[in-house]
Amino acid sequence: MTVFASLTTASGVVGMRDLAPADLPAITDYWVLSPEEYLTFMGVDRKRLGSREDIHRRFLSAIRTGDVNQSNISLAITLDERLVGYTLLNRYSEEVNYSHWHIMVSDLRAKGLSTALYPYRIKSYFEVAPISQLIHQTRTRNIGVNRMLDKFVPVSETKYIETPDGVANPGEFNLRFVRREHIPGIFAAAVGLGAIPSAN
């Protein structure tokens, strides 16, 4: 199992590693047991989300295998070695790839974990898959996520999308594009923010 990041934050040691089968029940529970108002705010299409079995099956197939053609790759986000979230890379072509991430523990949201991990998350996507470009597709009403991304990548376009990536309902989204050559600048921005130490 590969560890892609491990760094100390005010909340503890936050890390990112390969997803494991033992992580799947917690991820499934996150989707099945989250309050209805939370799923509505996130804009989740319940039909696309599917049943508990559907969710488990999707994430089982997203455990990294090393196959360069693997279309979905998920990584675990940990705090003091406890699973607290995950990332997901959905691959379609060299240029069209979408990333998603969720902090599953509600009281850990807006604590800076996503900001600290962001450079490592982006670097990891380009390491585990032969992609040239990554697309962030975020709902305009999700202020917290957009504020975090604003620190690293500007919005290129805002538009209504009828069929968003993942399990989202149609809506208005911000689109941001990240390329491999942007990674050093993203790390520099994180150091400038004090989100990560300069030694990294």
Buried (B, 14 or more C-beta within 10 A) or exposed (E): EEEBBEBEBEBBEBBBBBBEEEBBEBBBEBBEEBEEEEBEEBBBBEEEBBEEEBBBBBBEEBBBEEEEEBEBBBBBBBBEEEBBBBBBBBBEEEEBBBBBBBBBBEEBBEBBBBBBBBBBBBBBBBEBBEBEBBBBBBBBEBEEBBEBBEBBBEBEEEEEBEEBBBBBBEEEBBBBBBEBEBBEEBBEBBBEBEBBEEEE
